[in-house]
Structure formats: structure tokens, C-alpha cells
Amino acid sequence: MAAICVMVLGTSSGAGKSWITTALCRYYANQDLKVAPFKAQNMSNNARVVDAGDREGEIGSAQYFQALAAKAVPSVQMNPVLLKPEADTRSQVVVMGRVDSILSKTPWRERSEKLWPAIQIALDRLIDSYDVVVIEGAGSPAEINLMASDIVNLRVARYANAKCLLVTDIDRGGAFAHLYGTWALLEKTDQQRIAGFILNKFRGDAALLAPAPAMLQGMTGIPVVATIPMLRAHGLPEEDGVFDDHLSNSIAGAIRVAVIAYPRISNLDEFQSLINTTNVKLIWAREPQELLDVDWIILPGSKHTSSDLDWLRTQGLDKAISEHAQAGKHVLGICGGLQMLGSALNDPYGIDGSRRGLNLLSLDTVFEQAKTVKQTQTQFASIEGVWSFLSGLSVSGYEIHHGETTPHSSLGDGEGLLEIIPEIAWLNSAGNVMGIYVHGLFENAVVMEAAFHDASGTLDAVFEKLADHFENNAEPGLLNSLIDRH
């Protein structure tokens, strides 16, 4: 029997679609149903490596975590199209987990019809294989300049015959106008797909909302089916942008970890575990003064390494990082950050751009045409120095990069550089500057325990909390009514 489809639409970006989709995935999975998430097209530089049949491919991190919440194996069908911004007007297009160079160069408005067949095939496979498919929309379904080419919201809802929830962020103000305006801009047949309105991120006395919910239902025929209290430190990685610093709940004496927040930062969701532990004070650093008195500096991944390296130098962060390294303190470069720490970035194919590195690791990187996309399980060699707690640890993660990195050509064997994981991770002679290609290091409980003496706050506990939070603040019976075939 074909799956029932439930869809979460929003009045805007940031309304809460992703976490509500995650909550629904866990709720229905807890009912012993076979559940899958789906988002036709995502735009994010936060990606994960998943199964793609005969190979491995990329999907948006939000759908990866939603799959885990659904107790399903993440696959490329769950996010058939991923747009990875490289500049304000340019994105890399990933289709069914693999970069499509032709579509990446195709004008935006001409892509939709070329992408729809892949979306249709992926959704069909999920509908045929699962009991429930929980679909996430993107932005708003009522953007009148985009509706004709929209392949994420209404076209998907119609194709899947989905029952839809429309969520708004009431903390921003204007929530009832947002809900009414979005509903009013939809065609009548699409209005009839809306099963309920959701007021998200509510603070205060819910009784004060009256009579607005009843008035809105009178105008639209659609009830407000959930008023969800604000849940700040929910523990789920954010889909877009840099996490707000105010979410930190660190204790006195916590290790101060600064992550360089360059403009094209990618895969920042891998640092959620550092936010979840009270033993770390996480700082998103954009200026040199924000690196004063920190214990660790992390250079994260980048969607455009050379331009982010330029920005880093313009900000004066290069000098602050070098001073931190010279003081013998922890410096960690992950993927693009590893490449920046090296001596040189060489780009013979025009992929990213050639640059002089920070020269804190005697490494050279060449940007190759082929992209490395794979899941990785590996083990650290014996390490001395400030990173010694990693010695011998087995870790898992994922790699997404164009660059191939090797020791600097003038470097003699064993001179000033230690390869602590073959072709993946290196350490300087002082033992305090480390570069690694593996994302997800801090998602390994053994690393969190060794580094910060805390491996609590598992994602599974986060998923249960989200499901409970939504169910407890929704109208009784709502969630089951959405999957009622009658």
C-alpha cells in the first residue's frame, strides 16, 4: 500500500519546518510505522554522505537527521536535489547525491523542469517503500514570483496528495497576518490541503491569543491545531547560518572553543555536540579580538576555501591564529580548514582558486576535478602533545572535498610533520596544530569523552524531546488524524 504523505509548509524561512518535520518523523516511527523524510530541494552547505545505491552521495544535513529521527537509513531519495551556495548568485547543484556540472551552470529559472523528473522518481520510491512520508517544504509556498517554477512546495503537495500543516514564527510578530496572507495567495484546491495552522516559538500566556485563532478559522475554515512554546536549546543542529551564541549553557571553567565563522562556512552542524555539552563555551569568531583567551581555535569546512581564506586575512584573523599556534595552544583545521593551514592551495582546473596558505602545516593541496564523497571509519595513530587524548581512538565520519593534500615537496621524511591518519590527518612537530579531512569528529562519543569528559546529549534523546514537545502542545489526536486513510 502506498505511503500516506504529511507535509510541513511554512510562512517563511526559519518558521520551524525542519524541526517539526523531525518531530513528526520520530512520533510516527514510535508508532511502529515505517517512516521516511523528504525534501525535494534543499539549499544548504551543511551536507552528509549517505547511501546512493551503487555509490555514496550527498544530501542536506536536515534530511539526514530527519532520517535518523525516523529510524530509517538515510538515502539520496530523501533529498534528491541539494543546492550548495558558492557565491551570492551561484550554487553547486547536487542531483541524487552527485554534482551535476551542467545544471550548476544552468540559469536558475531554467532548472526546475529539468530537476522535476529526479524529484518525482525519488518521491515515488519512498511512497512505494514506506508507510508514512513526512515532507518538508522550503521558504513559503506563496511567493508569487516563484510559484510558477516551484518544485519544492505546492507541486510536491499536489503530486503526493499530502495533508499539509502551515507553520509560522509567532515570535517575529504578525503571525496571524502571515498565516492568512499565505493561505489567501494559494489556489482554492491548495487551500483545501491545509489541515491546520501552527503557531511556533510562542512565549507568554496562550489565553491572550483569543479571539484571533477563532477569527482566523472563521475567515479560512482552518483551525490553529498547535501552539508550540519557544524551545531554544532543543539540541538539533540548525539547518542554515551560524548558531546563536546565546544558546550556550556552559558552566564556569568550560573550555573556550572558537570556530572561525567565515562567509562560506560549511558543515557547521557537526559542532552541535559542542553546544550541547556544558563543558564547552562555543564562540563563533569573525574578528581577532574574539580569539583572545580562547583555548581552541577551529577552522571549519568551507564551500569556497580560497575566498574564505582571503576573508580571513582581510579580518586579520590569520595573525591571531598564528599567535595562538605559536603559544602552543590547540588549532584544528577540518577539510577546508585543513587546506588553509597548509603551505599552498593549487588550482590547475579553476575549481576553487590558488592561494598561499597559512603555513602552519607543511602541506600542499591540489584541487582535483573529481570530488571525494565518502563515509569514513578510521583510527588515530599514537599522538604526543595537546592532542594526545586522541591517541588510538577509532572514529567515524564523512569526507566531502575536491582537494588532495600531501606533504610539502621540500619537506624531508619525518621533518616537521606527522601523519596521524594516512592521507587524512596531519600534526605539526610541536604537536598542537592538527588538520583532518574527516567531518563529524565531535559526533563520536569517544572523542567528546576524551576531549571534554562529556558524551551526554545523544541525538536520539533530542529526537524524543522534539516529538514529545510537539505532541504535548498539539490538539489531541491531531498527529494520528493526519495519517488516517478515511
Number of C-alpha atoms within 10 A of each C-alpha: 8 14 20 20 24 25 30 26 32 29 26 20 16 16 24 20 27 25 24 24 28 28 26 29 30 27 24 24 19 16 10 9 16 18 30 33 33 27 27 26 27 25 18 20 28 26 28 30 24 21 18 17 9 6 11 18 25 28 34 29 25 28 28 26 24 28 23 19 30 29 19 18 12 23 26 27 27 29 29 28 29 28 21 23 18 18 13 6 7 15 20 21 25 24 24 23 27 20 20 13 12 9 18 17 13 13 10 13 11 11 16 15 12 11 18 20 11 17 24 17 13 21 25 16 13 20 20 13 16 18 20 24 30 29 32 31 27 23 17 22 25 21 15 11 8 12 16 11 14 21 23 25 24 24 18 22 23 13 11 20 15 23 22 27 22 26 29 28 26 21 15 10 10 11 18 18 13 18 23 17 13 19 22 14 14 17 11 10 9 16 17 15 18 20 21 19 26 26 23 23 18 16 13 9 8 11 7 8 11 9 9 12 17 15 13 18 15 11 11 15 14 19 18 21 20 21 22 22 19 15 13 10 12 16 21 20 21 19 23 18 16 15 19 12 12 10 14 18 17 18 12 10 10 16 18 18 22 23 23 24 23 24 18 19 23 25 24 25 24 20 19 19 25 20 22 26 23 20 21 22 23 29 22 18 18 19 16 16 11 16 23 11 11 17 16 20 24 23 24 24 31 27 24 20 26 22 20 21 24 15 17 22 14 11 15 14 21 20 14 19 24 15 12 22 19 13 10 14 21 20 26 23 25 25 27 27 24 31 32 33 30 24 20 22 25 22 18 13 12 11 15 21 16 19 18 16 24 20 15 21 27 25 24 23 24 21 21 18 13 11 15 16 20 20 18 16 11 15 15 18 18 14 17 15 16 16 19 16 16 20 15 14 15 14 20 16 20 19 21 23 19 19 25 19 20 16 22 16 9 8 12 10 9 9 12 15 22 22 19 21 16 12 13 20 21 25 26 18 16 16 21 22 28 26 29 22 28 24 24 22 19 20 21 16 18 19 19 19 14 15 17 16 13 19 19 14 13 13 19 13 12 16 26 16 16 24 22 16 17 21 19 13 13 17 14 12 9 14 17 11 12 18 18 8 6 4
